[in-house]
Amino acid sequence: MQYQTATPIGTIATEQNKVLRNTYMMLALTMIPTVIGAFIGMSVNFSFMAASPIISSLLMFGAMIGMMFAVSALRNSVWGIAALFGFTLVAGVFLGPILQVALHLKNGAQLIGMAAGGTGIIFFSLATLATVTKKDFSFMGKFLFIGLILLIVASLANMFFQIPALSLTISAIGVLIFSAYILYDVSRIVHGGETNYVMATLGLFLSIYNLFISLLQLLMAFSGERD
């Protein structure tokens, strides 16, 4: 009876480890199209956004949401992987405007490196915590979802009001929310709440992507050296 009971548990644990391993491997691979997209984005002239920044931002947001739905719809086939890589490439291109702004600062390249390094440290620390600890952080899901909705609403509202203090507040809250999402997403994989590595990779990628942007915005605001 002991062997009959242990076998399914061992099988489940092995499957969860496989999903986590595949997710980390896929996450590492998504950085390649993201970096390629970022280089493309830095070479694109986004001056057209200045004429209608709100509409341009909404179109970019809508495009990313549409591609996310495509990844979700295709998640159980090889096309889901292709859609995921396509999404991360476009996401990299959409980093173009903020990277261009950062690189116009004297220490812009340094700030980008600091934001990337800080994102990496936060990710590895929280991913390790979620993997090593026995605690299940899935209870955070509802609170994080509500926080994310409020953050999106505040970001959309600030497109109209353009309040610098609100922008900093949004970025600071973004760092907290997306850091917590990393802990939540990895915990779900470890405890069997997410068994599809394409969707698991998408969730972690979005958290890392938005965490990087939030950190970079804060660093530019507080440490940016202008000519």
N, C-alpha and C positions, 0 to 999 in steps of 0.2 A: 504493500500500500504506500509506503514511503516513496518508492521509486515512481509509482504511478502519479503521485501528487507532485513530486519534484520535477518530473519531466516537462509538463506544460509550463510551469513557472520558469524553468530554465530556457525553454523555447521562446517564451515571451521576452525574457531578458535579452536573449541573443538577437531577437528581431528588433528590439528597441535600440540595442547597440549598433545594429546594422543601419537603421534609419539615421541615427546620430552620425555615424561615420560617413555615410553617403551624403548627408546634409553638409557636413563640414567640407567634404571634397568638392561638392557642387558649389558651395559658397566661395571657396577659393578660386574655382574656375570662373565664376561670375565676375570676379575682379578684373579679369582680362578684358572683356568687352566694355566694362565700366571705364577702365583707364583709357582704352581706345576712344570711346565715346567722349570722354573728357577732353582729350587732345583735339578731337574734331570740334567740340563745343568751343574751345578756346580760340580756334581759328575762324569761327563763324562770326559774322557781324550781326550782333543783336540790337543794333541801333533802332530797328523798327519797333522794338518793344517800348521805346521811350514815348512814341506817339500814343500808344494805348496799352500801358503797362497792366491794367486790370484785365482787359480782354485777353492779352497775351498770356498772362499768368493762369487765367481760367482755362484757356485752351490747352496749355501745357499740363495742367492738373487733370483735365478731362482726358487727354491722350494717355496719361499714365494709368488712370482708373480703367480706361478701356482695355489697355494691354494687360492689366492685372486680371481682368475678367477673362481674357483670352487664355492666360496661363492657367487659371483655375479650371476653365472648361476643358483644357487639354492635358490636365495634370496626370492622367493615367496612361498617357501614350508618349512615345518619343518626341512627338510634336510639342509636348508640354515643356521639354527641355529646350527645344529650339525657341519656343515662345519666351521662355525665361531668359535665355541669352539675348534675344531681341529686346526684351524689356530693359535689361541692365545696360545694353548699349545705348538705348534712347535715354535712360536715366543719366548715363554719363554725359551725353550731349547736353542735357538740360542743366548740368552743373556749370556749363559754359559761362553764363552771366555772372554768377557769384565768383567764379575763379578769375574772370577778367577783372572784376572790381578789386579782388584781393591782390592781383599781380600789378595793379596800378599803385599799390602802396610800396614804400621803400623796402619794407620787410615782408612783403606779401608771400614770397616763396617760403619763408621761414614759418609764417603763420599757417600756411596750408600744410606744411610738414608737421607742425605742432598739433593741428586739428586731426590729421590722419593718425599721428602717434597716440594722441589722447583717446581717439576712437578705438584704436587697437587695444590699448591697455584696459579700457573699460569693458570691451567685449570679452577679452580673454579672462579677465578677473571674474566677471559675472557668469560667464559660461562655465568656468571651473567651479564656482560656487554652486551653481545649479546642478552640475554633474556629480560633485563629490558629496554634497549634503543630502540627507535623507528627506528633507522638507519638500513638500509639493507646493509650488507657488501658483498653481492654477486658480486659486481663489482671487488672485489679483485681476483676473480677466475683465470682470464687469467694471471695476473701478478704472482700469486703464482705458477701456473702451469709451467710457463717459469722459474721461480726461482728454482723450484724443479728439472726440467730437467737439468739445469745448475749445480745444487748441485750434482746430480747423476753422471753427466759427470766428474765433478771435483773429486768426490770420487773415481770413477773408474780409473781416471788418476793417482791419488795419490797412488793407489795400486802399480803402477810401479815405481813412483819417490820417494815415501816414504819421503816427505819433512815435517818435524815437524811443521814448520810455517803454511804450507798449511793445515795440519790436524787441527790445532787450528782454522784457519779461517773458514774451513768447519763446524766445530762444532759450532762456534759462529753464523754463518749464519743459520745453522740448527735450533738453538734455536729460532731465529727470524722467520724463515719460518714456522716452525711447531706450534709456538705460534699463528701466524697469521692464520694458517689453522684451529685451534680450534675456533677462532672467526668467521671465514668464514663458517665452517661446522655447528656450532650451529645456526648462523644467517640464513642459508639456511633452516634448520628445522623449525625455528620460523616463517619464511616467506613463508613456503610451497614449497620451492625448492626441498626438499627431503622428500618423503612420505613413504619410505620403511625403517623401523627401523633397519633391519639387515644391510643394506648398510650404514645407518647413523652411526651405532655402529662401523662398520669396519673403516669408515673414521676417527672417533674420536679416536679409538684405535690406529690406525697407527700414528696419530699426537702425542698422549701421549707417545707411545712407542719410537718414534724417538726423541722426546723432552727429555725424560729421558736419552737416550743414549748420546745425545749431551751434556746435562748438566753434566753427569758423566765423560765424556771425558775431559771437561774443568776443572772440579774439580780435577781430577787426575793429570792433567798437572800443575795446579797452586798451589794445596794444598796437593798433595800426599806426604806422608812421607815415604821415602825408607829406608831400613835397611842400 
